[in-house]
């Protein structure tokens, strides 16, 4: 007898190494995205020349700071982009089989 919901496709056996790599890739994508958005936000802030200005050192390291902030935000859960990216990675991999 068939199920009222229809037949289900057989589940693809999970590969723990591939699954971990996919999760890491999705998390890294979110970190880069957040870093780029942070970089754009930092560039939009008007910099002063006062005594509390970071000067040339701040300009030199602003990109690194944005990257580190992106990594930190992604490590704390990010904005929910990684799970969506992970779903797309999995769909693409299943479509190639």
Beta strands, then each sheet from edge to edge (+ up, - down):
end
